[in-house]
Amino acid sequence: MDKPTHVYVTYIRTTPEKLWSALTEPQFTRQYWGGGSNVSDWQAGSKWEHVHGGDHTSGCCTAGEVLESDPPRRLVMTWADPGAPDDSSCVTFEIEPIKDMVRLNVIHGGFKPGSVMAGKVSGGWPLVLSSLKSYLETGEGIDIWAPSAPVTETAAVAV
């Protein structure tokens, strides 16, 4: 069985520098990521954590190692639940300026067969990236914890 790779592409009316800051600076991350913050020095080889709460003491829900950091163009890091470090994967953020906007590619792959995390990120990234786009374009993220509407047959689109 092939390992799943999730690819998300979004266009955001912002600059590469502002998008990089939104991805890496805790005071911005918590504005669109349900109150959670990404914490690291963002140097290759450094640890990173996604933590709950503004004081960074309320618990880590995702962590890993920064594999590559090329501000404001590319960030690559491992990704795992600290309670299940063997279910590790890799996420890549690619930022490309296009006129008055940026194209953000998020590639999340390298999942092990039977990965629980693969299912979590397939539902999580669309919400987080939509909130990121809203935050950068309007100053306010969306509520990523709001219950989602069930997909109906008429709303489903085959790709």
N, C-alpha and C positions, 0 to 999 in steps of 0.2 A: 504494500500500500504506500502511495506517495505521501510525503509529509505535506501538510497544508501550508500555503503561504498566503497571507492576507495582504492585499495591496489597496491602499486608499489614496485617492488623489483629490485635492481640493485647491481651489483658487481663492486667495484672500487678498483683499485690497489693503495692503500694508507693505512695509519694507522688510527685506531679509533680516535686518538688525532687530527690528521690533518683534518679528516672529521668533528669532533666536532667543531674545529675552523672555518672551512669553513661554517658551519651552523649558527654559533653564533657571529662571529666577523665581524663588518661592513666592514672593509677593504678587507675582503675576499668575503663576500656575494655579494658586488656590482660587483665583477669580473665575476660572472656567472649568476646573477639574473637581467640582463638588467639594471644595474646601481643602483638598489635598495639595501637598507641595512636593515638587521635585527638588532634592537636596544633593548637591555635589559641588566639587570645584571644577567639574567637567573637563578634566585632563585625562588623556588616554591612560588607562591603568587604575584610575580612581574608582572608588565605590560610589554608587548613587543609590538613593532611596526615594520612594514615593511614600510620604508619611501623612497621616491625618492630623489635623489641628494646627493652628498657627504657631504653637510653641514647639512643634516637632517632637513632642513627647507622648502623643496619643497613639502611637503604634505605626509600624511600617507594614504596608500591605504588598508592596512590590519592591524588589531590589535587584541589583546586578552590578556589573562592571562596565565602565566606559571603555569601549574598544577603539573608537576613533572620534576625534573632536576637531572639526575644521570650521570655526565660527566665521560667518553666519551661513555656511553652506551645507554642512553634513555632520550628523551626529549618529553614531552607531553604539549600541549598548546591549548587553545581555539583559534578560528579563525573567524573573522568577518570583514566585511566592516564597517568602522566607521559610514558611512551614513545609514547603515542597521543593527544595532546591534542585532535585533531580529532574523536575519538569521545567527545565530552563529553555529559553528560546532567544531570539535575537531580533531587535527592532532597529530599523534605519530610518532616519528623517533626512530627506533631501530637500533643500530649499533652492528654488531657481527664480530669480527675478524676471518678470515679464511686464514691460511697460510700467504701469502704476500699481502692479500687484505682484504676488509671488505664487508660484505653484509649489505646493507642499505634497511630496510623496512620502507616505508612511508605508514601509514594507516590514511586515512582521512575519518571520518564518523560523525555520530550524526547529520546529516542534517535533518531539518524539512521538512515535505511534501511541495512540491512546491518550494524548495530552489533554488534561483538564483545562490548562491555560489556553489552549487553542480555542476552545468554546467561549471562554470568558472574554478574550480580546475581540472575537468576532462580533460580539454584542456591544462591547465597551468602546472600541475605537470610533464607530460612527457617532456616538453621543458626544464623546470628548472632543472630536474634531469639529463637530457642528458647533459646540459651545466655544471652542477656540476661535473659530471664524467669527461668530457673533461678538465675542469679547473684543477682538481686534478691530472689527468694523464699527461696533456701536458703543463699546465701553462696558458692555454687560453680557456675561455668559448666560447660557440657558441652564435650567435645573436638570442636571444629568441624572438625578435620583427620582425624577417624576416617573410614575408608572407609564410604560409605553402602551399604546393601543395595540390590541391584537391585530395581526395581519390577516386580512380576509382574502378570500379567493379573488374578489374584484380588485383588491389593492395590491396583490402580488404581481410582480413583473418577472417574467422568465428572461434570463440572460443567456 
